[in-house]
Amino acid sequence: MFKLVFEYVGDVRAAHPYYYVYTSGQTGKYQRDPFLEIATEKDKNLYITIEARKNSLRLSADQWNEILEKARSYHFEIISKNEEWP
């Protein structure tokens, strides 16, 4: 079973930094192709975006729980800062 890799991304075009999620086999140079994005938007809501894929990707219930735990922790951190964005 592969491991999940969470990459924290700061992007000047985004309201807040966000996470890309990869599988452990996708972390080599030029192989980065996230299957999921975790983001908090200007409206302070948490969004999880699943990227389209040619091949299916199976996740265990434990992996989904890992993603949800990371997403909730990240969301709490972002909204706790109480920053306003234009």
C-alpha positions as CSV (number, residue, x, y, z in Angstrom):
1,M,0.0,0.0,0.0
2,F,1.3,3.4,-0.9
3,K,1.7,6.3,1.5
4,L,0.0,9.7,1.2
5,V,2.3,12.7,0.7
6,F,1.0,16.2,1.6
7,E,2.7,19.2,0.0
8,Y,2.0,22.6,1.5
9,V,1.8,25.1,-1.3
10,G,2.0,28.9,-1.0
11,D,0.5,30.6,-4.1
12,V,0.2,34.4,-4.4
13,R,-3.0,33.8,-6.5
14,A,-4.7,31.9,-3.8
15,A,-6.5,33.3,-0.8
16,H,-4.6,31.0,1.5
17,P,-1.8,28.4,1.2
18,Y,-3.2,24.9,0.4
19,Y,-2.2,21.3,0.2
20,Y,-1.6,19.0,-2.7
21,V,-1.9,15.3,-2.0
22,Y,0.2,12.7,-3.9
23,T,0.8,9.0,-3.5
24,S,4.3,8.0,-2.4
25,G,5.1,6.8,-5.9
26,Q,4.5,10.2,-7.4
27,T,7.1,12.3,-5.5
28,G,10.1,12.1,-7.9
29,K,11.1,15.1,-9.9
30,Y,8.8,15.8,-12.9
31,Q,6.4,13.1,-11.6
32,R,4.3,15.3,-9.4
33,D,0.7,15.0,-10.3
34,P,-1.5,15.6,-7.3
35,F,-4.8,13.6,-7.2
36,L,-6.3,15.9,-4.6
37,E,-6.2,19.5,-3.3
38,I,-7.2,20.7,0.1
39,A,-7.9,24.4,0.3
40,T,-9.6,27.1,2.3
41,E,-11.1,29.8,0.1
42,K,-11.9,33.5,0.8
43,D,-15.3,32.5,2.1
44,K,-13.4,30.5,4.8
45,N,-15.0,27.2,3.8
46,L,-12.9,24.1,3.4
47,Y,-12.8,22.6,-0.1
48,I,-11.4,19.2,-1.1
49,T,-11.0,18.9,-4.9
50,I,-10.4,15.5,-6.5
51,E,-8.5,15.8,-9.7
52,A,-9.6,13.9,-12.8
53,R,-7.5,10.8,-13.7
54,K,-7.2,8.5,-16.6
55,N,-6.6,5.6,-14.1
56,S,-8.6,4.9,-11.0
57,L,-7.0,5.3,-7.6
58,R,-8.1,3.2,-4.6
59,L,-7.8,4.6,-1.1
60,S,-8.4,2.7,2.1
61,A,-10.7,4.0,4.8
62,D,-7.6,4.8,6.9
63,Q,-6.2,6.9,4.0
64,W,-9.5,8.8,3.7
65,N,-9.4,9.4,7.5
66,E,-5.8,10.6,7.2
67,I,-6.9,13.1,4.5
68,L,-9.8,14.3,6.5
69,E,-7.7,14.8,9.7
70,K,-5.1,16.8,7.7
71,A,-7.9,18.9,6.1
72,R,-9.6,19.6,9.4
73,S,-6.4,20.6,11.1
74,Y,-5.3,22.8,8.2
75,H,-8.7,24.5,8.1
76,F,-8.7,25.2,11.8
77,E,-5.2,26.7,11.5
78,I,-6.2,28.9,8.6
79,I,-9.4,30.3,10.1
80,S,-7.8,30.7,13.5
81,K,-5.4,33.3,11.9
82,N,-8.5,35.4,11.1
83,E,-6.8,37.1,8.2
84,E,-8.9,39.1,5.7
85,W,-8.2,38.8,2.0
86,P,-9.2,41.3,-0.7
